[in-house]
């Protein structure tokens, strides 16, 4: 009740809040209504405004309830443009991190892209429902009202949101949405392939693939939302324009009738054929081309090919949560320094660990600041339990 009331009033007096409580709970007396009001204020659902005794809803509560009921105000295209521009900056940061092999910078850029994709998707969904609410409100308004007054907010939404958003979503050189998303998607795919070749951790490559899927889905969702908003508001705008043209034509004809009389006006318009017409006299036909016919014929005769995919291993067959005392391994390694080949040392002393666990510990130990690492110029092959690793041995010694 208070959320619906907030669409008309920015703040409430105590009497308005008590009236809303009485409508929701009519069985409460005046003392019970006052108790409910005080509990709402104490729970910070209602907040007292500065320099006044009026009340207003908590912004987080208001946003949460509007998210449940899908009642949102139409957002600003400037916010969408700023977030789209931020995608380009995060993509440049990802490219820079891949060039210098800084995984921390890469993960930060990927997380920023994921958050931007989530915010843009949420804003587009909220704006879509706000457009639907505007159209429904205009259609359900009093029919005796002038169309200009009924459709005023519709025209404002079309001019201030739909047209600028169509410019952003344009796939041509003027649009920015698809170009930045396509560049981010291409960079994420390239980074995932490069990390796969380098043998990076599976979690890092999985994160890149997940964010790339977000970019693909956002491109589809943005095109869908823009089309739905245009399809919702365009008929209402055309109806208003047609009504204005009809009104002007009728007013002009009535003025001629008032000045010249009905008989002279109709006879003159019949001879000159100047009566307003709202019908297209020229008919048109549509005919399919040979290319479309060929595509349709191929689609009707299409036979799907069955592909046998390898069966994945069951989750029980692999123990992904293998517990390892990494602190003890570091103490053991500290006692054994210097070590000529870190991977061979791990295989010698901890061959009972799984290959994935052993490689993860191998990568983690390389980033220890207390030790010094030096790569050797020759290539060596190390056989683990199930895989064979071709690598340059890492010689480890104390930093001091």
FIPAPA-514278 format. One record per residue (C-alpha): residue in three letters; x, y, z. Coordinates in steps of 0.05 Angstrom, whole numbers, plus 32768, in hexadecimal, padded with zeros to 4 digits. Last residue first. Layout:
! FIPAPA-514278
+-----+------+------+------+
|   r |    u |    v |    w |
+-----+------+------+------+
| Ala |    X |    Y |    Z |
...
+-----+------+------+------+
//
This chain:
! FIPAPA-514278
+-----+------+------+------+
|   r |    u |    v |    w |
+-----+------+------+------+
| Unk | 854C | 7EE1 | 8012 |
| Unk | 8517 | 7ECE | 7FE0 |
| Unk | 8520 | 7E84 | 7FEF |
| Unk | 8526 | 7E57 | 7FB4 |
| Unk | 84F9 | 7E38 | 7F7F |
| Unk | 850E | 7E1F | 7F3A |
| Unk | 84D2 | 7E19 | 7F0C |
| Unk | 84D8 | 7DE3 | 7ED8 |
| Unk | 84C2 | 7DF7 | 7E92 |
| Unk | 8484 | 7DCD | 7E82 |
| Unk | 8466 | 7D92 | 7E5D |
| Unk | 8434 | 7D72 | 7E8D |
| Unk | 841B | 7D2B | 7E85 |
| Unk | 83D6 | 7D19 | 7E9F |
| Unk | 83B5 | 7CE1 | 7EC7 |
| Unk | 83DF | 7CD7 | 7F05 |
| Unk | 8415 | 7D0A | 7EF5 |
| Unk | 844C | 7D02 | 7EC2 |
| Unk | 847E | 7D3B | 7EBE |
| Unk | 849E | 7D50 | 7E7C |
| Unk | 84D7 | 7D82 | 7E7B |
| Unk | 84E7 | 7DBE | 7E4F |
| Unk | 8529 | 7DE3 | 7E56 |
| Unk | 8536 | 7E2D | 7E63 |
| Unk | 8528 | 7E2A | 7EAE |
| Unk | 84F8 | 7E5A | 7ED0 |
| Unk | 850C | 7E7C | 7F11 |
| Unk | 84E0 | 7E85 | 7F4E |
| Unk | 84F0 | 7EA9 | 7F8E |
| Unk | 84CA | 7E9C | 7FCE |
| Unk | 84A8 | 7EC9 | 8001 |
| Unk | 847A | 7EE9 | 7FCD |
| Unk | 8454 | 7EA7 | 7FC1 |
| Unk | 8435 | 7EAA | 7F7B |
| Unk | 8455 | 7E6A | 7F61 |
| Unk | 843A | 7E43 | 7F9C |
| Unk | 83F3 | 7E4F | 7F84 |
| Unk | 8400 | 7E32 | 7F3F |
| Unk | 841F | 7DF2 | 7F5A |
| Unk | 83E8 | 7DEB | 7F8E |
| Unk | 83B5 | 7DEE | 7F56 |
| Unk | 83DD | 7DBC | 7F2D |
| Unk | 83DE | 7D8A | 7F66 |
| Unk | 8394 | 7D92 | 7F74 |
| Unk | 8383 | 7D86 | 7F2A |
| Unk | 83B2 | 7D4A | 7F26 |
| Unk | 8394 | 7D29 | 7F64 |
| Unk | 83C0 | 7D23 | 7FA1 |
| Unk | 83E4 | 7CE1 | 7FB1 |
| Unk | 8423 | 7CF9 | 7F8D |
| Unk | 8430 | 7D2A | 7FC5 |
| Unk | 847B | 7D24 | 7FD3 |
| Unk | 8497 | 7D12 | 7F8F |
| Unk | 8460 | 7D34 | 7F66 |
| Unk | 8468 | 7D74 | 7F8D |
| Unk | 84B3 | 7D73 | 7F83 |
| Unk | 84AA | 7D66 | 7F39 |
| Unk | 847C | 7DA2 | 7F33 |
| Unk | 84AC | 7DCF | 7F59 |
| Unk | 84EA | 7DBD | 7F30 |
| Unk | 852F | 7DD0 | 7F4A |
| Unk | 851B | 7DD8 | 7F94 |
| Unk | 8543 | 7E04 | 7FC3 |
| Unk | 8524 | 7DFC | 7FF5 |
| Unk | 850E | 7DBC | 8017 |
| Unk | 84FB | 7DDA | 805B |
| Unk | 84D1 | 7E10 | 803A |
| Unk | 84AE | 7DDB | 800F |
| Unk | 8499 | 7DB4 | 804D |
| Unk | 847F | 7DF3 | 806E |
| Unk | 8459 | 7E05 | 802F |
| Unk | 843B | 7DBF | 802B |
| Unk | 8427 | 7DC3 | 8075 |
| Unk | 8402 | 7E04 | 8068 |
| Unk | 83E0 | 7DE5 | 802B |
| Unk | 83BF | 7DAE | 8055 |
| Unk | 8396 | 7D90 | 801C |
| Unk | 834D | 7D7D | 801B |
| Unk | 8333 | 7D61 | 7FD9 |
| Unk | 82F2 | 7D83 | 7FC8 |
| Unk | 82EF | 7D70 | 7F7E |
| Unk | 82EA | 7D26 | 7F8D |
| Unk | 82D9 | 7D08 | 7F4A |
| Unk | 82B0 | 7CC9 | 7F3E |
| Unk | 8276 | 7CE2 | 7F68 |
| Unk | 8268 | 7D1C | 7F39 |
| Unk | 825D | 7CEC | 7F00 |
| Unk | 828A | 7CEF | 7EC5 |
| Unk | 826D | 7D0F | 7E88 |
| Unk | 8254 | 7CE4 | 7E4F |
| Unk | 8272 | 7CF1 | 7E0C |
| Unk | 8242 | 7D12 | 7DDB |
| Unk | 8223 | 7CE9 | 7DA3 |
| Unk | 820B | 7D16 | 7D6B |
| Unk | 81C9 | 7D09 | 7D47 |
| Unk | 81C0 | 7D2F | 7D07 |
| Unk | 8180 | 7D56 | 7CFF |
| Unk | 815B | 7D4C | 7CBD |
| Unk | 8148 | 7D8C | 7C99 |
| Unk | 8118 | 7D82 | 7C5E |
| Unk | 80E8 | 7DB8 | 7C74 |
| Unk | 8122 | 7DE8 | 7C85 |
| Unk | 8143 | 7DDC | 7C41 |
| Unk | 8101 | 7DED | 7C1E |
| Unk | 80F9 | 7E2C | 7C48 |
| Unk | 8140 | 7E42 | 7C38 |
| Unk | 8135 | 7E36 | 7BEE |
| Unk | 80F4 | 7E5C | 7BEE |
| Unk | 8116 | 7E96 | 7C11 |
| Unk | 814C | 7E98 | 7BDD |
| Unk | 811A | 7E93 | 7BA4 |
| Unk | 80F6 | 7ED2 | 7BBC |
| Unk | 80B4 | 7ED3 | 7BE0 |
| Unk | 807E | 7F00 | 7BC6 |
| Unk | 805A | 7F39 | 7BEA |
| Unk | 8023 | 7F5F | 7BC9 |
| Unk | 8010 | 7FA8 | 7BCC |
| Unk | 7FD0 | 7FD0 | 7BC6 |
| Unk | 7FCD | 8019 | 7BB6 |
| Unk | 7F91 | 8040 | 7BD0 |
| Unk | 7FAD | 8047 | 7C17 |
| Unk | 7F74 | 805F | 7C42 |
| Unk | 7F70 | 809B | 7C70 |
| Unk | 7F52 | 80CE | 7C3F |
| Unk | 7F47 | 8117 | 7C4D |
| Unk | 7F16 | 8137 | 7C1D |
| Unk | 7F3A | 815D | 7BE7 |
| Unk | 7F1B | 8139 | 7BAB |
| Unk | 7F15 | 817B | 7B85 |
| Unk | 7ED0 | 816C | 7B6B |
| Unk | 7EB7 | 8149 | 7BAA |
| Unk | 7ED9 | 817D | 7BD5 |
| Unk | 7EB5 | 81B5 | 7BB2 |
| Unk | 7E72 | 8192 | 7BB6 |
| Unk | 7E7D | 8183 | 7C00 |
| Unk | 7E91 | 81CA | 7C11 |
| Unk | 7E5A | 81EA | 7BE7 |
| Unk | 7E25 | 81BF | 7C07 |
| Unk | 7E3E | 81C4 | 7C4F |
| Unk | 7E45 | 8210 | 7C51 |
| Unk | 7E7E | 823C | 7C3A |
| Unk | 7E9B | 8257 | 7C7C |
| Unk | 7E81 | 8224 | 7CAF |
| Unk | 7E8A | 81EA | 7C7F |
| Unk | 7ED2 | 8201 | 7C71 |
| Unk | 7EE0 | 8204 | 7CBB |
| Unk | 7EC2 | 81BF | 7CC5 |
| Unk | 7EF1 | 81A3 | 7C90 |
| Unk | 7F2E | 81C2 | 7CB1 |
| Unk | 7F1A | 81A8 | 7CF6 |
| Unk | 7F0F | 8162 | 7CD9 |
| Unk | 7F54 | 8162 | 7CB8 |
| Unk | 7F75 | 817C | 7CF8 |
| Unk | 7F53 | 8148 | 7D23 |
| Unk | 7F65 | 8110 | 7CF4 |
| Unk | 7FAE | 8125 | 7CF3 |
| Unk | 7FB0 | 812A | 7D3F |
| Unk | 7F8E | 80E6 | 7D47 |
| Unk | 7FC0 | 80C7 | 7D17 |
| Unk | 7FF9 | 80E3 | 7D41 |
| Unk | 7FDA | 80C9 | 7D81 |
| Unk | 7FCF | 8084 | 7D64 |
| Unk | 8016 | 8084 | 7D49 |
| Unk | 8031 | 8092 | 7D8E |
| Unk | 8007 | 805B | 7DAC |
| Unk | 801C | 8029 | 7D76 |
| Unk | 8066 | 803B | 7D82 |
| Unk | 8065 | 8032 | 7DCE |
| Unk | 8060 | 7FE7 | 7DD6 |
| Unk | 8084 | 7FD0 | 7D97 |
| Unk | 80BE | 8000 | 7DA6 |
| Unk | 80C4 | 7FE6 | 7DED |
| Unk | 80C1 | 7F9E | 7DD6 |
| Unk | 80F6 | 7FA9 | 7DA0 |
| Unk | 8126 | 7FCB | 7DD0 |
| Unk | 811C | 7F94 | 7E04 |
| Unk | 812A | 7F5C | 7DD1 |
| Unk | 816A | 7F7E | 7DB6 |
| Unk | 8183 | 7F87 | 7DFD |
| Unk | 8173 | 7F3F | 7E0F |
| Unk | 8199 | 7F22 | 7DD4 |
| Unk | 81D7 | 7F4C | 7DE1 |
| Unk | 81D1 | 7F3E | 7E2C |
| Unk | 81D0 | 7EF3 | 7E1F |
| Unk | 8211 | 7EF5 | 7DF8 |
| Unk | 8233 | 7F21 | 7E2D |
| Unk | 821C | 7EF4 | 7E66 |
| Unk | 8238 | 7EB7 | 7E40 |
| Unk | 827B | 7EDB | 7E3C |
| Unk | 8277 | 7EE6 | 7E88 |
| Unk | 826F | 7E9B | 7E93 |
| Unk | 82A7 | 7E8A | 7E63 |
| Unk | 82D7 | 7EB9 | 7E87 |
| Unk | 82C5 | 7E9D | 7ECB |
| Unk | 82CF | 7E56 | 7EB3 |
| Unk | 8315 | 7E67 | 7E9A |
| Unk | 8328 | 7E83 | 7EDE |
| Unk | 830A | 7E48 | 7F04 |
| Unk | 832F | 7E17 | 7ED7 |
| Unk | 8372 | 7E33 | 7EEB |
| Unk | 83A0 | 7E48 | 7EB3 |
| Unk | 83C1 | 7E17 | 7E82 |
| Unk | 83DF | 7E4B | 7E53 |
| Unk | 83B6 | 7E31 | 7E19 |
| Unk | 8376 | 7E34 | 7E42 |
| Unk | 8388 | 7E7A | 7E5A |
| Unk | 838F | 7E91 | 7E12 |
| Unk | 834C | 7E72 | 7DFE |
| Unk | 8328 | 7E93 | 7E39 |
| Unk | 8349 | 7ED6 | 7E2A |
| Unk | 8333 | 7ED2 | 7DE1 |
| Unk | 82EB | 7EC1 | 7DF4 |
| Unk | 82EA | 7EFB | 7E26 |
| Unk | 8306 | 7F2C | 7DF3 |
| Unk | 82D3 | 7F18 | 7DBE |
| Unk | 829A | 7F1F | 7DF0 |
| Unk | 82B3 | 7F64 | 7E06 |
| Unk | 82BA | 7F7B | 7DBE |
| Unk | 8274 | 7F62 | 7DAD |
| Unk | 8258 | 7F84 | 7DEB |
| Unk | 8279 | 7FC5 | 7DD9 |
| Unk | 8261 | 7FC3 | 7D91 |
| Unk | 821B | 7FAB | 7DA3 |
| Unk | 820E | 7FE4 | 7DD4 |
| Unk | 8232 | 801C | 7DB0 |
| Unk | 8206 | 802D | 7D74 |
| Unk | 8218 | 8062 | 7D40 |
| Unk | 8241 | 8032 | 7D15 |
| Unk | 8207 | 8004 | 7D0A |
| Unk | 81EA | 7FD0 | 7D3B |
| Unk | 81BD | 8005 | 7D5A |
| Unk | 81B1 | 7FF5 | 7DA3 |
| Unk | 81C9 | 803A | 7DBB |
| Unk | 81A0 | 805E | 7D86 |
| Unk | 8164 | 8032 | 7D97 |
| Unk | 816E | 8045 | 7DE0 |
| Unk | 816D | 808F | 7DCE |
| Unk | 812B | 8084 | 7DA7 |
| Unk | 810A | 805B | 7DDE |
| Unk | 811E | 8086 | 7E1A |
| Unk | 8113 | 80D1 | 7E14 |
| Unk | 80E7 | 80D4 | 7DD5 |
| Unk | 80BF | 8094 | 7DE1 |
| Unk | 80BA | 809F | 7E2D |
| Unk | 80A3 | 80E7 | 7E23 |
| Unk | 806F | 80D1 | 7DEF |
| Unk | 8054 | 809C | 7E1E |
| Unk | 8054 | 80CD | 7E58 |
| Unk | 8027 | 80FC | 7E30 |
| Unk | 7FFA | 80C5 | 7E16 |
| Unk | 7FBC | 80D4 | 7E40 |
| Unk | 7FC6 | 8120 | 7E3C |
| Unk | 7FD0 | 8121 | 7DF1 |
| Unk | 7F98 | 80EF | 7DE9 |
| Unk | 7F67 | 811E | 7E09 |
| Unk | 7F43 | 8101 | 7E46 |
| Unk | 7EFE | 80E3 | 7E3A |
| Unk | 7F1D | 809E | 7E33 |
| Unk | 7F32 | 809E | 7E7C |
| Unk | 7F74 | 807A | 7E83 |
| Unk | 7F7A | 802F | 7E77 |
| Unk | 7FA3 | 8035 | 7E37 |
| Unk | 7FD2 | 8069 | 7E53 |
| Unk | 7FDD | 8042 | 7E93 |
| Unk | 7FE9 | 8002 | 7E6C |
| Unk | 801D | 8024 | 7E3F |
| Unk | 8042 | 8043 | 7E7A |
| Unk | 8042 | 8001 | 7EA0 |
| Unk | 805F | 7FDC | 7E64 |
| Unk | 8096 | 8011 | 7E5E |
| Unk | 80A7 | 8008 | 7EA8 |
| Unk | 80AA | 7FBD | 7E9E |
| Unk | 80DD | 7FC6 | 7E66 |
| Unk | 8104 | 7FF9 | 7E8E |
| Unk | 810B | 7FC7 | 7EC7 |
| Unk | 8124 | 7F90 | 7E99 |
| Unk | 8155 | 7FBF | 7E76 |
| Unk | 816F | 7FD7 | 7EB9 |
| Unk | 8179 | 7F90 | 7ED3 |
| Unk | 819E | 7F7B | 7E94 |
| Unk | 81CA | 7FB9 | 7E97 |
| Unk | 81DB | 7FAD | 7EE0 |
| Unk | 81EB | 7F63 | 7ED5 |
| Unk | 8217 | 7F72 | 7E98 |
| Unk | 823C | 7FA8 | 7EBF |
| Unk | 8248 | 7F78 | 7EF9 |
| Unk | 8263 | 7F42 | 7ECA |
| Unk | 8290 | 7F74 | 7EA7 |
| Unk | 82AC | 7F8C | 7EEB |
| Unk | 82B9 | 7F44 | 7F00 |
| Unk | 82DE | 7F37 | 7EBF |
| Unk | 8308 | 7F76 | 7EC8 |
| Unk | 831B | 7F63 | 7F10 |
| Unk | 832B | 7F1C | 7EFA |
| Unk | 8359 | 7F35 | 7EC4 |
| Unk | 837B | 7F67 | 7EF2 |
| Unk | 8389 | 7F30 | 7F24 |
| Unk | 83A0 | 7F02 | 7EEC |
| Unk | 83D7 | 7F32 | 7ED6 |
| Unk | 83F4 | 7F12 | 7E97 |
| Unk | 840D | 7F56 | 7E7C |
| Unk | 83E6 | 7F51 | 7E3C |
| Unk | 83AB | 7F2D | 7E5C |
| Unk | 83A2 | 7F64 | 7E90 |
| Unk | 83A3 | 7F9A | 7E5A |
| Unk | 836E | 7F76 | 7E31 |
| Unk | 8342 | 7F6F | 7E6F |
| Unk | 834B | 7FB8 | 7E80 |
| Unk | 8336 | 7FCB | 7E39 |
| Unk | 82F8 | 7FA1 | 7E42 |
| Unk | 82E9 | 7FC3 | 7E84 |
| Unk | 82ED | 8007 | 7E62 |
| Unk | 82C0 | 7FF1 | 7E28 |
| Unk | 828D | 7FD5 | 7E59 |
| Unk | 828F | 8018 | 7E7F |
| Unk | 8275 | 803A | 7E40 |
| Unk | 8238 | 800C | 7E41 |
| Unk | 822E | 801E | 7E8B |
| Unk | 8230 | 8068 | 7E7B |
| Unk | 8200 | 8060 | 7E40 |
| Unk | 81CE | 803B | 7E6C |
| Unk | 81D1 | 8071 | 7EA1 |
| Unk | 81C7 | 80A6 | 7E6B |
| Unk | 818B | 807E | 7E51 |
| Unk | 8168 | 808F | 7E92 |
| Unk | 813A | 805D | 7EB5 |
| Unk | 80EF | 8057 | 7EB1 |
| Unk | 80D2 | 804F | 7EF7 |
| Unk | 80C7 | 8009 | 7F0F |
| Unk | 808B | 7FDF | 7F23 |
| Unk | 809F | 7F96 | 7F1A |
| Unk | 8078 | 7F82 | 7F59 |
| Unk | 80B3 | 7F5F | 7F7A |
| Unk | 80E6 | 7F93 | 7F60 |
| Unk | 80B8 | 7FCB | 7F77 |
| Unk | 80B8 | 7FAC | 7FBC |
| Unk | 8104 | 7FA8 | 7FBF |
| Unk | 810E | 7FEF | 7FA4 |
| Unk | 80DE | 800C | 7FD7 |
| Unk | 80FE | 7FE5 | 8010 |
| Unk | 8143 | 7FFC | 7FFB |
| Unk | 812D | 8045 | 7FF5 |
| Unk | 810D | 8044 | 803A |
| Unk | 80C7 | 8060 | 8035 |
| Unk | 80BA | 80A8 | 8048 |
| Unk | 809D | 80C9 | 8086 |
| Unk | 808C | 8111 | 8097 |
| Unk | 80A3 | 8130 | 80D8 |
| Unk | 80CF | 8163 | 80B5 |
| Unk | 8115 | 8180 | 80B5 |
| Unk | 8131 | 813E | 809B |
| Unk | 80FE | 8109 | 8088 |
| Unk | 80EB | 80D3 | 80B8 |
| Unk | 80F6 | 808D | 809C |
| Unk | 80C4 | 8055 | 8092 |
| Unk | 80DE | 800E | 808A |
| Unk | 8113 | 8021 | 80BD |
| Unk | 80FB | 7FEA | 80ED |
| Unk | 80ED | 801F | 8122 |
| Unk | 80C3 | 8047 | 80F0 |
| Unk | 809B | 8009 | 80DC |
| Unk | 8092 | 7FF6 | 8125 |
| Unk | 8079 | 803D | 8135 |
| Unk | 8045 | 8038 | 80FD |
| Unk | 802E | 7FF4 | 8115 |
| Unk | 8026 | 800E | 815C |
| Unk | 7FFF | 804B | 8143 |
| Unk | 7FD0 | 801D | 811D |
| Unk | 7FC6 | 7FF4 | 815C |
| Unk | 7FB5 | 8032 | 8185 |
| Unk | 7F83 | 804B | 8151 |
| Unk | 7F60 | 8007 | 814E |
| Unk | 7F75 | 7FCD | 8122 |
| Unk | 7F41 | 7FA3 | 80FD |
| Unk | 7F49 | 7FCC | 80BD |
| Unk | 7F90 | 7FB1 | 80B1 |
| Unk | 7FA4 | 7FC4 | 806A |
| Unk | 7F75 | 8000 | 8065 |
| Unk | 7F85 | 8016 | 80AC |
| Unk | 7FD0 | 8013 | 809D |
| Unk | 7FC6 | 8040 | 8060 |
| Unk | 7F9F | 8072 | 808A |
| Unk | 7FD5 | 8071 | 80C0 |
| Unk | 800A | 8081 | 808B |
| Unk | 7FE0 | 80BA | 806F |
| Unk | 7FD4 | 80D6 | 80B5 |
| Unk | 801E | 80D2 | 80C7 |
| Unk | 802E | 80FB | 8089 |
| Unk | 804B | 80D9 | 804D |
| Unk | 8085 | 80E9 | 801F |
| Unk | 8092 | 80E8 | 7FD3 |
| Unk | 8047 | 80E1 | 7FC6 |
| Unk | 8027 | 80C4 | 7F87 |
| Unk | 8054 | 8087 | 7F78 |
| Unk | 8060 | 8083 | 7FC3 |
| Unk | 8017 | 806E | 7FCE |
| Unk | 8024 | 802D | 7FA8 |
| Unk | 805F | 801F | 7FD5 |
| Unk | 8037 | 8031 | 8013 |
| Unk | 8000 | 8000 | 8000 |
+-----+------+------+------+
//
